Amino acid sequence: ACAATCGSVCYTSSAISAAQEAGYDLYSANDDVSNYPHEYRNYEGFDFPVSGTYYEFPILRSGAVYSGNSPGADRVVFNGNDQLAGVITHTGASGNNFVACD
C-alpha cells in the first residue's frame, strides 16, 4: 500500500522511514550530502502534524537512499526531534514550489 503518492509515484511507509532515518542521521551528526538535509522553511504554509523547525531530505523513486547527485522531485520533511512532518513534491507545483503528496 502507498503511504504517500507523489504524482504517480507510490512510496511505502518503510521507504519513507528509510529516507527520514538517513536524513535525520545526517542532521544529528551536523553533516550533509550535496547540501541535504537542509532547513525547510515551509513557504507553502503546509499544516504539518508536528511542529518545526523542519528539514527536507530527498526520497528517491528508485527506492535507494539518497547519497548525492540529483535529488529528484520528492522530499521527506522531518523536525529536529525526528518526527515525520510529511512528504512533499515539486511534481505538479509551479516553479520551485512544493505540493503535498497524497
C-alpha positions in Angstrom: 0.0 0.0 0.0 1.1 3.6 -0.6 1.8 5.7 2.4 2.3 8.6 0.1 1.7 9.2 -3.6 3.8 11.9 -5.3 2.5 12.4 -8.8 2.3 8.8 -10.0 5.0 7.5 -7.6 3.9 5.3 -4.7 6.0 5.4 -1.5 5.6 2.7 1.2 5.9 3.6 4.8 9.2 1.7 5.0 10.7 3.8 2.1 9.6 7.0 3.9 11.0 5.8 7.2 14.4 4.9 5.5 14.6 8.3 3.9 13.7 10.1 7.1 16.2 8.0 9.1 19.0 8.8 6.6 18.2 12.5 6.7 17.9 12.6 10.5 21.2 10.7 10.9 23.0 13.3 8.8 21.2 16.2 10.6 22.0 14.9 14.1 25.7 14.4 13.0 25.6 18.0 11.7 26.6 16.5 8.3 25.1 16.7 4.8 25.2 15.1 1.4 25.0 17.5 -1.5 23.6 20.1 0.9 20.8 17.7 2.2 19.2 17.8 4.7 18.7 21.5 5.0 16.1 23.6 6.7 12.7 23.6 5.0 11.0 27.0 5.6 7.5 25.9 4.6 6.9 29.0 2.4 3.9 27.0 1.1 2.2 27.0 4.5 1.6 23.3 4.9 -0.3 22.4 8.1 2.1 19.7 9.3 1.0 17.5 12.2 4.3 18.2 14.1 6.0 21.4 15.0 9.2 22.7 13.4 12.0 23.6 12.7 11.6 21.4 9.6 14.3 19.8 7.5 13.9 18.3 4.0 15.7 15.3 2.6 15.2 13.6 -0.8 13.2 10.4 -1.2 14.1 8.6 -4.4 11.7 6.9 -6.8 14.3 4.1 -7.3 14.0 3.0 -3.7 17.6 3.8 -3.0 18.5 6.1 -0.1 19.8 9.5 -1.3 23.6 9.7 -1.4 24.3 12.8 -3.5 23.8 14.0 -7.1 20.3 14.7 -8.3 17.7 14.8 -5.5 14.7 14.3 -7.9 11.4 15.9 -7.1 10.3 14.4 -3.9 11.2 15.1 -0.2 10.5 13.8 3.2 10.1 16.6 5.8 11.0 16.0 9.5 11.7 18.0 12.5 14.7 18.2 14.9 13.0 15.6 17.1 13.0 13.0 14.2 9.2 13.3 13.8 7.9 13.0 10.3 6.0 16.1 9.1 5.1 14.9 5.6 6.1 14.0 2.1 6.1 16.8 -0.5 7.0 17.0 -4.2 7.8 19.5 -6.9 5.7 17.4 -9.3 2.6 19.3 -10.2 3.8 22.5 -8.5 4.8 25.7 -10.2 8.4 26.8 -10.4 10.4 25.7 -7.4 7.4 25.3 -5.1 6.1 22.1 -3.5 2.8 20.5 -3.2 1.8 17.8 -0.6 1.9 14.2 -1.7 -1.4 12.3 -1.2 
